[in-house]
């Protein structure tokens, strides 16, 4: 049976492409509407490529003539493969032609297990994108996309566009880690976060039986403990007492202090509305909301400092028009202005908006005797272990507890 065969050479743009970069040349084979592509192992500047003809733009340069000659030879090999398959009485398909070109015996590989890594990763990212706002936060999608871009860079570093799942092994993972820390100059915990994204993709592959053995079996993702900055009470008092002529700085300071006394993260306070303030079982005002990051319920009684700030902004135009509790600007701007505030208060700490959450956990609650279980509940953590990463017991608290113990022991001594 006659089949229509079309061969075309095209450039394939990478997501990390920058103007001036060369792009890989791919051979696109189409047979009766069925299509496949594979790399020619050649690259070219897009400015020197004729996309309509699928060839390098004709010049007198020897390298251009050699490239076009190479592409002509590849095209001829496609039709030679077709004739060879016809002579053996085999069906002409894009797969059979491709395998003939690459010297692969079709019978050897189960097509269900012949998947490669990058398409599976892309498919998962699309899955996350479709469920943003339902099962995933937009930040999760952003982090997966960033992790995928780093994997693309690693593949390019290896001079590959993709890798078969069956070729994934322990060395691939350790090489990826080494690449992230050296070539990309990424610190350890960030690199581990990126590798955790790959680990999730691998788990999906194992669950679907596309991978017989988990390459992460002997690899442990180790997160190193870091010193999370928080404000001491005197530093927080300095920020509260600071006078501003610029409204933008006053707004940022107030929202930051509000989070120091509620433990809310940026994404949570940004979406907070007046309807989220309810009267609790004790007759006091509480925040009832759901964490953007983990979708867990958060219940926080409002302290006087937070109530004062909330009431001060009830008639603010942005709050009224956008139905928001506070006029929260972008996280980037908040962090930029917080640095300015820290400088004015002579606070020599790397302060970001998330510092407020750490300050709530440490200085505002634990230091004042609130049990860690209660703090964990208010922070919306799923496990106590997560809270322990935030909470640092200060020397002041240790001193107070030991003083109380001394007094108890002293009383007992008199009996």
C-alpha positions in Angstrom: 0.0 0.0 0.0 1.4 3.4 -1.0 2.0 5.8 1.8 2.6 9.6 1.8 5.9 10.4 3.3 7.0 13.9 4.2 10.4 14.9 5.5 11.1 18.4 6.8 13.9 19.9 8.9 13.0 22.4 11.6 14.6 24.3 14.5 13.4 23.4 18.0 13.3 26.3 20.5 14.2 25.6 24.1 12.3 27.3 26.9 15.6 28.7 28.1 16.4 30.1 24.7 18.1 33.5 24.5 18.6 35.6 21.4 21.9 34.7 19.8 21.8 31.1 20.9 22.0 28.3 18.4 19.0 26.0 18.1 19.0 22.2 17.5 17.9 21.0 14.0 15.3 18.3 14.1 14.1 16.0 11.4 10.3 15.8 11.3 8.9 12.7 9.5 5.3 12.5 8.6 3.6 9.3 7.2 -0.1 9.5 6.5 -0.7 12.1 9.2 1.4 10.3 11.8 4.4 12.3 12.9 7.7 11.8 14.7 10.8 14.0 15.3 14.4 13.3 16.2 17.5 15.3 16.5 20.1 15.6 13.7 22.8 16.4 16.3 23.4 19.7 14.5 22.7 23.3 15.6 22.5 26.6 13.8 21.9 30.3 14.4 18.1 30.9 13.6 19.2 34.0 11.6 21.1 31.7 9.2 18.1 29.3 8.7 15.5 29.2 5.9 12.5 27.7 7.7 10.4 27.4 4.5 13.1 25.3 2.8 14.3 23.6 5.9 17.9 24.3 5.1 20.7 26.7 6.1 20.6 29.9 4.0 22.8 29.4 1.0 26.2 31.1 1.3 29.7 30.6 -0.1 30.9 29.3 3.3 32.1 25.7 3.4 30.3 25.0 6.7 26.9 25.9 5.2 27.4 23.7 2.2 28.5 20.8 4.5 25.5 21.2 6.7 23.0 21.3 3.8 24.8 18.3 2.3 24.4 16.4 5.6 20.7 17.2 5.7 20.3 16.0 2.1 22.0 12.7 3.1 19.7 12.3 6.1 16.7 12.8 3.9 18.0 10.2 1.4 18.5 7.7 4.3 14.8 8.1 5.1 13.8 6.8 1.7 16.5 4.1 1.7 15.0 2.9 5.0 11.5 2.9 3.4 12.8 0.7 0.5 14.6 -1.7 2.9 11.4 -2.2 5.0 9.3 -2.7 1.8 11.8 -5.4 0.6 11.4 -7.2 3.9 7.6 -6.9 3.7 7.4 -4.8 6.9 4.8 -2.1 7.5 5.9 1.4 6.8 5.2 3.6 9.9 6.9 6.6 11.4 8.1 4.3 14.2 9.5 1.7 11.9 11.4 4.3 9.7 12.7 6.0 12.8 13.9 2.8 14.4 15.5 1.8 11.1 17.4 5.1 11.0 18.5 4.8 14.6 19.3 1.1 14.3 16.7 0.0 16.9 15.0 -3.4 16.7 11.3 -2.7 17.2 10.6 -6.0 19.0 13.0 -5.3 21.8 11.2 -2.4 23.6 7.7 -2.3 25.0 6.3 1.0 23.8 4.6 1.7 27.1 8.1 1.6 28.8 9.9 3.5 26.1 8.9 6.9 27.6 11.4 9.7 28.1 11.7 12.1 31.0 11.0 15.5 29.6 7.5 14.8 28.1 6.4 13.2 31.4 7.7 16.2 33.3 5.9 18.6 30.9 2.7 16.7 31.3 2.9 16.9 35.1 3.4 20.7 34.9 0.4 21.0 32.7 -1.6 18.9 35.2 -0.5 21.3 38.0 -1.4 24.3 35.8 -4.9 22.9 35.2 -5.5 22.5 38.9 -4.1 25.9 40.1 -6.7 27.3 42.5 -8.2 23.8 43.1 -5.4 21.5 44.3 -2.3 23.6 43.8 -1.2 27.2 44.5 0.2 29.4 41.7 3.5 29.4 43.5 3.7 25.6 43.2 3.3 25.9 39.4 6.0 28.6 39.3 8.4 26.4 41.3 7.8 23.4 39.0 8.4 25.5 35.9 11.7 26.9 37.4 12.8 23.4 38.3 12.0 22.1 34.8 14.0 25.0 33.3 17.0 23.9 35.4 16.6 20.3 34.2 16.6 21.6 30.6 19.8 23.5 31.3 21.3 20.3 32.7 20.3 18.3 29.7 21.8 21.0 27.4 25.0 20.8 29.5 25.1 17.0 28.8 24.5 17.8 25.1 21.1 16.0 25.2 17.5 17.1 24.7 16.0 14.2 26.6 16.7 10.9 28.3 14.8 7.6 28.3 13.3 6.8 31.7 15.0 3.4 31.6 18.3 5.2 31.5 17.7 7.2 34.7 20.0 6.1 37.4 21.7 7.2 40.6 24.6 8.8 38.7 22.2 11.0 36.7 20.7 12.4 40.0 24.1 13.0 41.6 25.4 14.6 38.4 22.3 16.8 38.4 22.9 17.9 42.0 26.6 18.7 41.1 25.5 20.7 38.1 23.0 22.8 40.2 25.6 23.5 42.9 28.5 24.3 40.6 27.4 25.5 37.1 24.2 27.1 38.4 25.7 28.2 41.7 22.6 27.2 43.7 22.9 26.8 47.5 22.3 23.3 49.0 18.7 23.6 50.2 17.5 25.2 47.0 19.1 22.5 45.0 17.4 19.9 47.2 14.1 21.5 46.6 14.6 21.3 42.8 15.7 17.7 43.0 12.5 16.9 45.1 10.5 18.0 42.1 12.3 15.5 39.9 11.8 12.8 42.6 8.0 13.4 42.4 8.1 12.9 38.6 10.1 9.7 39.1 7.5 8.5 41.7 4.8 9.0 39.0 6.8 6.9 36.6 7.3 4.1 39.0 3.6 4.1 39.9 2.7 3.8 36.3 5.3 1.0 35.8 7.2 3.0 33.2 10.2 2.5 35.5 11.1 -0.8 37.0 13.5 0.5 39.6 13.4 3.9 41.4 16.8 5.6 40.8 16.2 7.6 44.1 16.4 4.3 46.0 19.9 5.0 47.4 19.7 8.8 47.2 18.5 10.9 50.2 17.3 14.4 49.8 18.9 16.1 52.8 17.7 19.6 53.9 20.3 21.4 56.1 19.0 23.3 59.1 19.2 27.1 58.5 19.1 30.0 60.9 15.7 31.7 60.1 15.9 35.4 61.0 13.4 36.8 63.4 13.1 40.0 65.4 13.7 40.3 69.1 11.1 42.3 71.0 13.2 45.5 71.2 13.7 45.3 67.4 10.0 44.9 66.8 9.3 47.8 69.2 11.7 50.0 67.2 9.9 49.3 64.0 6.5 50.0 65.6 7.7 53.3 67.1 9.3 54.5 63.8 7.7 57.6 62.3 7.3 57.9 58.5 6.6 60.8 56.1 6.1 58.3 53.2 2.8 56.6 53.3 4.2 53.5 51.4 6.7 52.8 54.2 4.0 53.2 56.9 1.7 50.8 55.1 4.4 48.2 54.7 5.5 48.6 58.3 1.8 48.2 59.6 1.2 45.1 57.5 4.5 43.5 58.5 3.7 44.2 62.2 0.2 42.8 61.7 1.8 39.5 60.5 4.2 39.6 63.5 1.2 39.4 65.7 -0.8 36.9 63.6 1.8 34.6 62.1 0.3 35.0 58.5 2.6 34.5 55.5 2.5 37.0 52.6 0.1 35.0 50.4 -2.3 34.6 53.3 -2.5 38.2 54.4 -2.6 39.3 50.7 -5.9 37.5 50.2 -7.4 38.3 53.6 -10.9 39.9 53.6 -13.1 41.3 56.3 -15.3 38.3 56.0 -12.4 36.2 57.3 -12.6 38.0 60.7 -15.2 36.2 62.8 -16.3 36.2 66.4 -14.9 33.1 68.2 -16.4 30.9 70.9 -14.8 33.3 73.4 -16.6 36.3 72.1 -13.3 37.7 70.7 -12.3 38.4 67.1 -10.5 35.6 65.3 -9.0 35.2 61.8 -10.5 32.1 60.1 -8.8 31.4 56.8 -7.0 28.7 54.8 -3.3 28.8 54.1 -2.5 29.3 50.4 0.6 27.1 50.5 -0.8 24.0 52.3 -4.6 24.6 52.1 -4.8 23.9 55.8 -7.2 25.8 58.1 -5.7 28.6 60.2 -7.4 30.0 63.3 -5.8 32.9 65.0 -7.2 35.0 67.9 -6.5 38.7 67.1 -4.2 40.4 69.6 -4.7 44.1 70.4 -1.7 45.1 68.2 -3.2 43.4 65.2 -6.8 44.7 65.9 -5.5 48.3 66.1 -3.8 48.0 62.6 -6.9 46.2 61.1 -9.2 49.0 62.3 -6.9 51.7 61.1 -7.3 50.5 57.5 -11.0 49.8 57.4 -11.7 52.9 55.3 -8.6 52.7 53.1 -9.6 53.1 49.4 -7.8 50.0 48.3 -9.4 47.9 51.0 -12.9 49.2 50.3 -12.6 48.9 46.5 -10.9 45.5 46.4 -12.7 44.0 49.5 -9.3 43.5 51.3 -8.5 43.7 55.0 -5.2 45.4 54.3 -3.7 47.3 51.3 -1.0 44.7 50.5 1.3 45.4 47.6 3.5 43.0 45.7 5.9 40.8 47.7 8.9 42.2 45.8 7.9 45.8 46.8 7.2 44.7 50.4 10.6 43.2 50.8 12.3 46.2 49.1 10.6 48.6 51.6 11.3 46.3 54.6 15.0 46.6 53.8 14.7 50.3 53.9 12.8 50.1 57.2 15.4 47.8 58.7 18.2 50.2 57.7 16.4 53.1 59.4 16.0 51.1 62.6 19.7 49.9 62.4 18.6 46.3 62.4 21.4 44.3 60.9 19.4 41.3 59.7 18.4 40.0 56.3 14.8 40.9 56.7 12.0 39.7 54.4 8.3 39.6 54.8 8.6 36.0 56.0 10.6 37.3 59.0 7.2 38.3 60.5 6.1 34.7 60.6 9.3 33.6 62.3 8.9 36.6 64.8 5.4 35.5 65.7 6.5 31.9 66.3 9.5 32.8 68.4 9.3 36.3 70.0 5.6 36.9 70.2 4.3 33.4 71.2 6.9 30.8 72.4 9.0 33.4 74.3 5.8 34.5 76.2 5.0 30.9 77.2 2.5 29.8 74.5 2.9 26.0 74.0 4.5 24.9 70.7 1.4 22.8 70.0 -0.8 26.0 70.1 1.7 27.9 67.9 1.7 25.1 65.4 -2.1 25.2 65.2 -2.1 29.0 64.6 0.6 28.7 62.0 -1.5 26.1 60.1 1.3 23.6 60.1 0.4 19.9 59.4 3.2 18.6 61.7 4.9 19.8 64.9 8.2 19.2 63.2 7.6 22.0 60.8 6.9 24.4 63.6 10.2 23.4 65.3 12.1 24.6 62.3 10.6 28.1 62.8 10.8 28.3 66.6 13.9 29.2 68.4 13.8 29.2 72.2 15.6 32.3 73.3 18.1 32.5 76.2 15.7 34.9 77.9 13.0 32.2 77.9 15.4 29.5 79.2 16.5 31.9 81.9 12.9 32.6 83.0 12.0 28.9 83.0 15.1 28.0 85.1 14.4 30.8 87.5 10.9 29.5 88.1 12.4 26.0 88.6 14.9 27.4 91.2 12.0 29.0 93.1 10.1 25.7 93.2 13.1 23.8 94.4 13.9 26.4 97.0 10.3 26.1 98.4 10.6 22.3 98.6 13.9 22.6 100.4 12.2 24.3 103.4 10.0 21.2 104.1 
